[in-house]
């Protein structure tokens, strides 16, 4: 049996990993790989990159990696200065120096700003890139860790500020405080110097839930006017991934569940809630709905609903937010974005469509201010494309008094990223493949400058699960592959939500096979159109995308010339035995249920491996992380062993840190990608 590979400290496991790491290093760590690693690292450390700053008080903040600081520094600039790369940035927190001082690897994950005292933040620090998070109180003015301040243990955790001296702390510090999935369920009022286990309990999600979370909205602190400016306390229980309940405390401090469907996305401010329906329970799936928030009335939500976006085939809302006085959202029509804003202070207001510059394939937005209690409704809007470097625009929605502007709404360009690769002669096309059941599946094909018909090396990336949408994006990493003559494909298969919530639901549980049929249909469509042939096609994906690539290897081996499988889920009978995996059963099914187990086994890559004498597999490279606490590395280990036992020759590499997302310093992250590119160079790129 191979179950010893589920024990990270078993001598057999350590020997297994060491031996295969040595083999993959010998095979892939070529001079060309080293050149890729150096080029990718230099991209990550470029000091002329586009900056999207965050404002706290009188300062703009940015996180920056460099050759001297590969783990990065948090730095600041006076808010009166333009946030350009050559500005006089001042280091506030040096992650590399902090790690050297502590003798431990921490990965910076951002800050939680205190709205009551904006010079104070909680640094979010990940233990080696894992999901274990430490919150450390830091003074941005003195540039020091606060003596006697908050310093929570490294566990799965979330935190938000309740007052200048208290935080709402959700931490899986013990069995009582954690859900069955290992995420935090109990929220506590934690004061400085207090042990989390001793703090007053504010809210409890159920042990069977995935996690809980909470935060406050303080109208008085935010300077809002109205008949009632009492603090609003909000709690959330995630029952399953994508299913939640929202609770808001009433005047007596009783948390009442808002009468909303469970399958929603949402944002909330002092006056409204904006929610996206992901089922037909109350409104049509795909609708974006606005309702007034009335937490201290007899009912916590006003009964009148305003549907801002009606669903239609191929139409999807992905990005939406509530600011102080505005609702802002994007609508993608067959992956083409539109941007809208609605003034919440006027009952007769209609959504305003904001013109976008030509050539934008994708956009996202983020507030300028770190906390809406302290700022105004200014947004950064970033537009880009596969071959178009991102440009940062400003969308000013407030006047000088923080009230809604009366000026026409328009994006004002601020700065454009330098090009990370030469895109001259390259092109991007949106195409469609036809899946086995007749469904039209879109995909983007990004072509290099020169290629030979029928021999084009193609890397197809996909995910296809948990309603996660993919979108076009500008990437120097992808550009490196394009410059070397490869083509990149992004597959918008079912399981994501690129075309709306109903693009996800058909492939849950027993319908999972449809996502795989969509993906292989794209590979076959590329051949049918004459771009390439199967020996020139590689697929890649991570996590649920790693499962996707595992299925491609074992179910459709003749359609691919290489498979790059990253941090994968591969044993569909045991994923739920690891705490994090219990949260995935709504998506995949329950392996302990006989009917579910039957269809899970039908595609489970670990159980579908055929002997090499019966079926030749394309070359496969499997990578994982020793400290991945979301998808246990035993999935990757056991799959590699099963392939070897069947007579195949997989390459396997397990990185010592990085967690599920492959985090690390710039050199480590660059090298990880370069190893994968070396694998592609020796397979689909080989003449």
C-alpha positions in Angstrom: 0.0 0.0 0.0 1.0 3.6 -0.6 -0.8 5.2 2.3 2.5 5.9 4.1 2.8 8.7 1.6 0.1 10.5 3.6 2.5 10.8 6.5 4.8 13.7 5.9 7.5 12.7 8.4 7.5 9.0 7.5 11.1 8.0 6.6 9.7 6.2 3.5 7.9 9.4 2.4 11.0 11.5 2.9 13.1 9.0 0.9 10.4 8.8 -1.9 10.3 12.6 -2.3 14.1 13.0 -2.1 14.7 10.4 -4.8 12.2 11.8 -7.2 13.2 15.4 -6.6 16.7 14.4 -7.5 15.5 12.8 -10.7 13.3 15.7 -11.8 16.1 18.2 -11.0 18.5 16.2 -13.1 16.1 16.1 -16.0 14.7 19.7 -15.9 17.4 21.9 -14.3 19.1 22.6 -17.6 21.0 25.8 -18.6 17.8 26.9 -20.5 15.8 26.4 -17.3 18.2 28.6 -15.4 17.9 31.3 -18.1 14.1 31.1 -17.8 14.3 31.3 -14.0 16.5 34.4 -14.1 14.3 36.1 -16.7 11.1 35.4 -14.8 12.7 36.5 -11.5 13.8 39.7 -13.2 10.2 40.3 -14.3 8.9 39.9 -10.7 11.6 42.3 -9.4 11.2 45.0 -12.0 11.2 48.4 -10.4 9.4 50.1 -13.3 6.2 48.0 -12.9 2.7 49.5 -12.7 1.8 50.5 -9.2 -1.7 50.3 -7.8 -1.4 52.0 -4.4 -3.6 51.9 -1.3 -4.2 55.0 0.7 -4.1 55.1 4.5 -4.4 58.6 6.0 -1.8 60.9 4.4 0.2 58.1 2.8 0.0 55.8 -0.3 1.2 52.2 0.3 2.7 49.6 -2.1 4.2 46.2 -1.7 7.4 45.7 -3.7 9.8 42.9 -4.4 13.4 43.5 -5.5 16.7 41.7 -5.9 17.7 42.9 -2.4 14.3 42.1 -1.0 12.9 39.0 -2.7 10.3 38.5 0.0 9.3 42.1 -0.4 8.8 45.4 1.5 5.8 47.4 2.4 6.6 51.0 1.5 4.9 54.4 1.5 4.8 57.7 -0.3 3.1 61.0 0.6 -0.4 61.0 -0.8 0.3 64.2 -2.6 3.0 62.5 -4.7 2.3 60.5 -7.9 2.7 56.8 -7.2 5.3 56.2 -9.8 8.1 53.6 -9.8 10.8 56.3 -9.6 9.1 58.2 -6.7 10.8 58.5 -3.3 9.3 55.4 -1.7 10.1 54.8 2.0 10.3 51.3 3.5 7.9 50.7 6.3 8.1 46.9 6.8 10.9 44.8 5.4 9.7 41.2 5.2 13.2 39.7 4.5 14.7 41.5 7.6 11.8 40.5 9.8 12.1 36.8 8.7 15.9 36.9 9.3 15.3 38.4 12.8 12.7 35.7 13.6 14.5 32.8 12.0 11.4 31.8 10.3 9.8 32.1 6.8 6.7 34.4 6.7 4.9 35.3 3.5 3.3 38.8 3.5 -0.4 38.6 2.7 -1.5 42.2 3.2 -2.8 44.4 6.0 -6.1 44.8 7.9 -6.4 48.5 8.5 -7.8 49.9 11.8 -10.5 52.5 10.8 -10.4 53.9 14.3 -6.6 54.6 14.2 -5.5 54.3 10.6 -1.8 54.3 11.4 -2.4 50.8 12.9 -2.8 47.6 10.9 -2.7 43.9 11.4 0.0 42.4 9.2 -1.3 39.2 7.7 1.6 36.7 7.7 1.4 33.2 6.2 3.5 30.5 7.7 5.7 29.5 4.7 2.9 30.2 2.2 0.5 27.8 3.9 -3.1 28.7 5.1 -1.8 29.2 8.6 -2.0 32.9 9.3 -0.6 35.0 12.0 -1.9 38.6 12.7 0.7 41.0 14.0 -0.1 44.5 15.0 2.1 47.1 13.4 2.3 50.9 13.6 2.7 52.4 10.1 3.8 55.8 11.5 6.7 54.5 13.8 7.4 51.6 11.4 7.5 49.2 14.2 5.7 46.1 15.6 3.4 47.4 18.4 4.9 46.5 21.8 2.2 44.5 23.6 0.0 44.6 20.5 -2.0 41.8 18.9 0.0 38.8 17.9 -2.1 35.8 17.2 -1.0 32.1 16.7 -0.4 30.8 13.2 -3.6 29.0 12.6 -6.3 29.3 9.9 -7.8 32.6 10.9 -9.5 35.8 9.9 -9.6 39.1 11.8 -11.3 42.5 11.6 -11.3 45.6 13.9 -14.2 46.1 16.3 -12.7 49.2 18.0 -9.3 50.8 18.4 -8.5 48.2 21.1 -10.5 45.1 20.0 -10.6 42.8 17.0 -13.2 40.2 15.9 -10.9 37.1 15.8 -11.9 33.9 14.0 -9.2 31.4 14.6 -9.1 27.6 14.5 -7.0 27.5 17.7 -8.5 24.2 19.0 -11.1 21.6 18.1 -14.0 23.6 19.5 -13.0 26.7 17.5 -12.6 24.9 14.1 -15.1 23.5 11.7 -14.9 19.9 10.4 -12.9 21.4 7.5 -10.3 22.9 9.8 -11.3 26.5 9.2 -12.4 28.9 12.0 -16.0 28.8 13.1 -16.0 30.8 16.4 -15.7 34.5 16.4 -14.3 36.2 19.6 -14.0 39.8 20.9 -10.2 39.8 21.4 -8.4 42.5 23.3 -4.7 43.2 23.4 -2.9 40.8 25.7 -5.8 38.5 25.9 -5.5 34.8 25.0 -7.8 33.9 22.1 -9.3 30.9 24.0 -10.3 33.2 26.9 -11.9 35.9 24.8 -15.7 36.5 24.7 -17.5 34.6 22.0 -19.5 36.8 19.6 -20.7 34.3 17.0 -20.5 30.6 16.2 -20.9 29.0 12.8 -21.9 25.3 12.9 -19.2 22.6 13.2 -20.4 21.2 9.8 -19.9 24.6 8.1 -16.8 25.5 6.2 -16.0 28.7 8.1 -17.3 31.8 9.9 -16.3 35.4 9.7 -17.4 38.8 11.0 -16.9 42.6 10.7 -18.4 45.9 11.7 -19.8 48.9 9.7 -19.7 52.1 11.7 -21.8 54.8 10.0 -20.8 57.5 12.6 -17.1 56.8 12.0 -17.6 57.0 8.3 -19.3 60.3 8.5 -22.6 59.1 7.2 -25.7 61.1 7.9 -29.1 59.6 8.6 -31.6 58.9 11.4 -29.6 56.0 12.8 -25.8 55.8 12.9 -25.4 52.9 15.3 -22.6 50.5 14.6 -23.7 47.5 12.5 -22.2 44.1 13.3 -22.2 41.5 10.5 -21.5 37.8 10.7 -21.3 35.2 8.0 -21.4 31.4 8.1 -20.2 29.6 5.0 -22.1 26.3 5.0 -20.4 25.0 1.8 -18.2 26.6 -0.8 -20.5 29.1 -2.5 -23.3 28.7 0.1 -23.6 31.1 3.1 -25.9 32.8 5.6 -25.5 36.4 6.5 -26.4 37.6 10.0 -26.8 41.2 11.3 -27.2 42.1 14.9 -30.3 44.1 15.8 -30.7 46.8 18.5 -30.7 44.1 21.2 -27.5 42.5 20.0 -29.2 39.5 18.5 -27.8 38.3 15.2 -30.7 37.8 12.8 -30.2 35.9 9.5 -30.9 38.1 6.5 -33.8 36.6 4.4 -31.6 35.9 1.4 -30.8 32.7 -0.6 -27.8 30.8 0.5 -26.3 30.6 -3.0 -25.2 34.2 -3.5 -22.2 36.5 -3.7 -22.6 39.7 -1.8 -21.2 43.1 -0.7 -22.6 45.2 2.0 -22.3 48.8 3.3 -24.1 51.0 5.9 -27.3 51.3 3.8 -27.5 48.5 1.3 -26.7 45.0 0.3 -25.8 44.0 -3.2 -26.1 40.3 -4.0 -25.7 38.1 -7.0 -28.1 35.2 -7.2 -26.5 31.8 -8.0 -29.8 29.8 -8.0 -33.4 30.5 -8.9 -34.5 30.4 -5.2 -35.8 34.0 -5.0 -34.9 35.6 -8.3 -33.5 34.2 -11.6 -30.0 32.8 -11.3 -27.5 35.4 -12.5 -29.5 38.4 -11.3 -27.7 41.2 -9.5 -30.0 42.6 -6.8 -29.9 45.7 -4.6 -31.8 46.0 -1.3 -31.8 48.5 1.5 -30.3 47.4 4.8 -32.5 48.1 7.8 -30.8 46.2 10.7 -32.6 47.9 13.5 -36.1 47.7 12.1 -38.6 44.9 12.5 -37.1 43.3 9.4 -33.4 43.6 8.6 -33.9 44.1 4.9 -36.3 46.4 3.1 -38.8 44.2 1.1 -38.3 46.2 -2.2 -35.7 44.7 -4.5 -34.1 46.4 -7.4 -32.6 44.0 -10.1 -29.7 45.8 -11.6 -28.7 43.1 -14.0 -31.2 40.6 -15.6 -29.6 37.3 -16.6 -29.4 36.2 -20.2 -27.4 33.5 -22.0 -23.6 34.2 -22.0 -24.1 37.2 -19.7 -22.3 37.2 -16.3 -21.6 39.5 -13.4 -18.2 38.8 -11.8 -17.0 42.0 -10.1 -19.3 44.2 -8.0 -18.9 46.3 -4.9 -20.7 48.8 -2.6 -18.8 51.9 -1.9 -20.0 54.7 0.4 -22.6 56.0 -2.0 -22.2 53.9 -5.1 -22.7 50.5 -6.5 -20.2 49.6 -9.1 -20.2 46.4 -11.2 -19.0 44.8 -14.4 -21.1 42.8 -16.8 -19.4 40.4 -19.2 -21.2 39.5 -22.4 -19.5 36.4 -23.8 -16.4 37.5 -22.0 -16.5 41.1 -23.2 -16.6 43.5 -20.2 -18.8 46.5 -19.5 -18.6 48.8 -16.5 -21.5 50.4 -14.6 -22.1 52.7 -11.6 -25.3 53.5 -9.7 -25.7 56.5 -7.3 -27.3 55.0 -4.1 -28.4 58.4 -2.7 -31.0 58.9 -5.5 -34.0 56.7 -5.7 -34.5 57.7 -9.3 -30.9 57.0 -10.3 -30.3 54.7 -13.2 -27.1 52.7 -13.8 -24.5 54.7 -15.8 -22.5 52.8 -18.3 -18.9 54.0 -18.3 -17.0 54.0 -21.6 -14.0 51.7 -21.8 -10.9 52.3 -23.9 -10.5 50.1 -27.0 -8.6 46.9 -26.7 -9.5 46.0 -23.1 -10.2 42.3 -22.9 -10.6 42.3 -19.1 -10.8 44.8 -16.2 -11.0 44.8 -12.5 -11.3 47.6 -9.9 -10.2 48.2 -6.3 -10.8 51.2 -4.0 -8.1 53.7 -3.5 -8.7 53.8 0.2 -7.9 50.9 2.5 -11.0 51.4 4.5 -14.2 53.0 3.3 -14.8 54.5 6.8 -11.9 56.8 6.1 -11.9 57.5 2.4 -14.1 58.5 -0.5 -15.5 56.6 -3.5 -12.4 56.7 -5.7 -11.6 53.6 -7.6 -8.6 52.3 -9.4 -9.8 50.5 -12.6 -7.2 48.3 -14.3 -7.8 47.3 -17.9 -5.6 44.9 -19.8 -5.5 42.0 -22.3 -3.4 39.0 -23.0 -1.1 41.1 -25.2 -2.0 44.6 -23.8 -0.1 45.7 -20.7 -2.4 46.9 -17.9 -3.3 50.6 -17.6 -4.4 52.1 -14.3 -7.3 54.5 -14.5 -9.0 56.6 -11.9 -12.8 56.6 -11.5 -13.7 59.5 -9.2 -17.2 59.0 -7.8 -17.0 61.6 -5.0 -16.7 65.3 -4.8 -14.5 67.2 -2.3 -17.1 66.6 0.5 -17.2 62.8 -0.1 -20.7 63.1 -1.6 -21.6 61.6 -5.0 -20.1 63.6 -7.8 -22.3 65.4 -10.3 -19.7 65.3 -13.0 -19.9 62.9 -15.9 -18.4 59.6 -15.0 -15.2 58.7 -17.0 -12.1 56.7 -16.6 -9.0 59.0 -16.4 -5.8 57.2 -17.4 -3.0 57.5 -14.9 -0.2 55.1 -15.9 0.5 52.1 -18.1 2.7 49.1 -17.2 5.8 48.7 -19.3 5.7 45.8 -21.7 7.1 42.5 -20.2 7.5 41.0 -23.7 7.5 42.0 -27.3 3.9 41.4 -28.5 4.5 42.7 -32.0 3.1 40.2 -34.5 1.3 38.2 -31.8 -2.5 37.9 -31.7 -5.3 36.9 -29.4 -8.5 35.2 -30.7 -11.7 34.2 -29.0 -12.9 30.8 -30.4 -15.4 28.1 -29.6 -15.3 24.4 -29.4 -18.3 22.0 -29.4 -18.4 19.7 -26.4 -19.7 16.1 -26.5 -23.3 17.2 -25.5 -23.3 20.0 -28.1 -22.5 22.9 -25.7 -20.4 25.7 -27.3 -17.3 26.2 -25.1 -15.3 29.4 -25.5 -11.6 29.7 -25.3 -8.9 32.3 -26.0 -6.0 31.3 -28.2 -2.9 33.6 -28.0 -0.6 33.0 -30.9 3.2 33.7 -31.1 4.7 35.7 -33.9 5.7 32.8 -36.1 4.4 29.3 -36.2 4.0 26.3 -38.5 0.6 25.2 -39.4 -0.2 21.9 -37.8 2.9 22.0 -35.6 2.1 24.8 -33.2 3.2 24.0 -29.6 0.1 24.8 -27.4 -0.2 25.1 -23.6 -3.9 24.8 -22.5 -4.7 26.1 -19.0 -8.0 25.3 -17.3 -9.7 25.1 -13.9 -13.4 24.3 -14.3 -14.7 24.1 -10.7 -16.2 25.9 -7.7 -17.7 28.6 -9.9 -14.2 30.2 -10.2 -14.2 32.4 -13.4 -11.1 32.8 -15.5 -10.4 36.1 -17.4 -7.9 37.4 -19.9 -4.8 38.7 -18.2 -1.4 40.2 -19.1 1.4 38.1 -17.9 5.2 38.3 -18.4 5.3 34.6 -17.5 3.0 33.7 -20.3 4.9 36.1 -22.6 8.1 34.2 -21.9 6.4 31.1 -23.4 5.0 33.0 -26.3 8.4 34.5 -27.1 9.8 31.0 -27.3 7.3 30.0 -30.0 4.5 28.5 -27.9 0.8 29.4 -28.0 -1.3 29.8 -24.9 -4.9 28.8 -24.6 -7.2 29.7 -21.7 -10.2 27.4 -21.5 -13.5 28.6 -20.2 -15.0 25.2 -19.5 -18.1 24.5 -17.4 -17.5 24.4 -13.7 -16.3 28.0 -13.7 -18.8 30.9 -13.9 -17.4 32.8 -16.9 -20.9 32.7 -18.6 -22.8 33.0 -15.3 -23.8 30.8 -12.4 -25.4 28.3 -14.6 -22.1 27.6 -16.3 -21.0 26.0 -13.0 -24.0 24.0 -11.7 -24.3 21.4 -14.6 -20.8 19.9 -13.7 -21.2 19.5 -10.0 -21.1 16.0 -8.6 -22.3 13.4 -11.1 -22.0 16.0 -13.9 -18.3 16.5 -13.5 -17.5 14.6 -16.6 -18.9 17.5 -18.7 -16.0 19.8 -17.6 -13.5 17.2 -18.9 -15.4 16.8 -22.1 -15.3 20.5 -22.6 -11.6 20.7 -22.1 -10.7 17.8 -24.4 -13.1 19.3 -27.0 -10.9 22.4 -27.0 -7.8 20.4 -27.6 -9.5 18.6 -30.5 -10.8 21.8 -31.9 -7.3 23.2 -32.2 -6.3 20.1 -34.2 -9.5 20.3 -36.3 -8.8 24.0 -37.2 -5.3 23.0 -38.3 -3.2 24.8 -35.7 -1.5 21.8 -34.2 -1.5 18.1 -33.5 -2.0 16.1 -30.3 1.8 15.6 -29.8 2.2 19.4 -29.6 -0.5 20.0 -27.0 0.2 20.2 -23.3 -2.3 20.9 -20.5 -1.7 22.5 -17.1 -3.7 23.4 -14.1 -3.5 23.5 -10.3 -5.6 22.3 -7.5 -9.0 21.4 -9.1 -7.2 22.2 -12.3 -4.6 19.6 -11.2 -7.5 17.1 -11.1 -8.5 18.2 -14.6 -5.0 17.5 -15.9 -4.9 14.1 -14.1 -8.1 13.2 -15.9 -6.7 14.3 -19.2 -3.7 12.0 -18.7 -5.7 8.9 -17.7 -8.9 9.4 -19.8 -7.7 11.2 -22.9 -4.0 10.3 -23.2 -4.0 10.3 -27.0 -5.1 14.0 -27.2 -2.0 15.4 -25.4 1.7 15.4 -25.9 2.4 16.4 -22.3 0.6 17.0 -18.9 1.8 19.5 -16.3 -0.1 18.6 -13.1 0.2 21.1 -10.2 -0.8 20.8 -6.5 -3.5 18.3 -7.7 -6.5 16.5 -6.2 -6.2 13.0 -7.6 -7.7 10.5 -5.2 -11.5 11.0 -5.3 -12.1 8.4 -2.6 -9.9 9.9 0.1 -9.9 13.7 -0.4 -12.5 14.1 2.3 -10.4 12.4 4.9 -8.2 15.5 5.1 -9.9 18.4 6.9 -9.8 20.9 4.0 -11.3 18.3 1.7 -14.5 18.0 3.6 -15.5 21.4 2.2 -15.4 20.0 -1.3 -18.1 17.4 -1.1 -20.8 19.7 -2.3 -18.8 20.1 -5.5 -17.5 16.6 -6.0 -19.8 14.3 -3.9 -19.4 12.2 -0.8 -17.0 9.2 -1.3 -18.7 7.4 1.6 -22.0 7.4 -0.3 -22.2 4.4 -2.6 -23.8 6.2 -5.5 -21.4 9.1 -5.3 -18.4 6.8 -5.0 -19.4 5.0 -8.2 -19.2 8.2 -10.4 -16.1 9.5 -8.5 -14.2 6.2 -9.2 -15.2 6.5 -12.8 -12.8 9.4 -13.3 -10.6 9.4 -10.2 -7.1 9.7 -11.8 -5.4 7.6 -9.1 -7.9 4.7 -9.8 -7.9 5.1 -13.6 -4.1 4.4 -14.2 -3.6 1.7 -16.8 -0.5 -0.4 -17.2 2.0 0.9 -19.7 1.6 -2.4 -21.6 -2.0 -1.5 -22.2 -1.9 2.3 -22.7 1.0 4.7 -23.3 0.7 8.0 -21.5 2.2 11.3 -22.6 5.1 12.6 -20.5 3.8 14.0 -17.2 5.3 16.4 -14.7 3.6 16.5 -11.2 4.5 19.2 -8.7 3.4 19.8 -5.2 4.4 21.5 -1.9 5.3 19.8 1.4 3.4 22.4 3.4 0.3 22.4 1.2 -2.4 22.3 3.9 -5.3 22.7 1.4 -4.6 19.8 -1.0 -2.4 17.4 0.8 0.8 16.5 -1.2 0.0 12.8 -0.8 -2.4 13.1 -3.8 0.6 14.0 -6.0 3.0 11.5 -4.3 0.6 8.5 -4.6 -0.3 9.3 -8.2 3.4 9.4 -9.1 3.9 6.0 -7.3 0.9 4.5 -9.0 2.1 5.6 -12.4 5.6 4.1 -11.7 4.1 0.8 -10.5 2.1 0.7 -13.8 5.3 1.0 -15.8 5.2 4.7 -16.6 7.9 7.3 -16.0 6.5 10.4 -14.5 8.5 13.4 -13.3 7.7 14.5 -9.8 8.9 17.4 -7.7 7.8 18.4 -4.2 8.9 21.8 -3.1 9.7 22.2 0.6 7.5 25.3 1.1 5.2 27.6 -0.8 1.9 26.1 0.3 -1.0 25.6 -2.1 -0.3 28.8 -4.0 3.4 28.2 -4.5 4.3 31.4 -2.6 7.9 32.2 -1.7 10.5 34.7 -2.6 10.8 35.9 -6.2 13.7 33.5 -7.0 11.7 30.5 -5.7 8.5 31.4 -7.5 10.4 32.0 -10.8 12.3 28.7 -10.5 9.1 26.8 -10.0 7.6 28.1 -13.2 10.9 27.6 -15.0 11.0 23.9 -14.1 7.6 23.5 -15.8 8.7 25.4 -18.8 11.8 23.1 -19.0 9.4 20.2 -19.1 7.4 21.8 -21.9 10.7 22.5 -23.8 11.6 18.8 -23.7 8.1 17.6 -24.8 5.8 19.7 -27.0 8.5 22.3 -27.9 11.0 19.7 -29.0 11.7 19.8 -32.7 
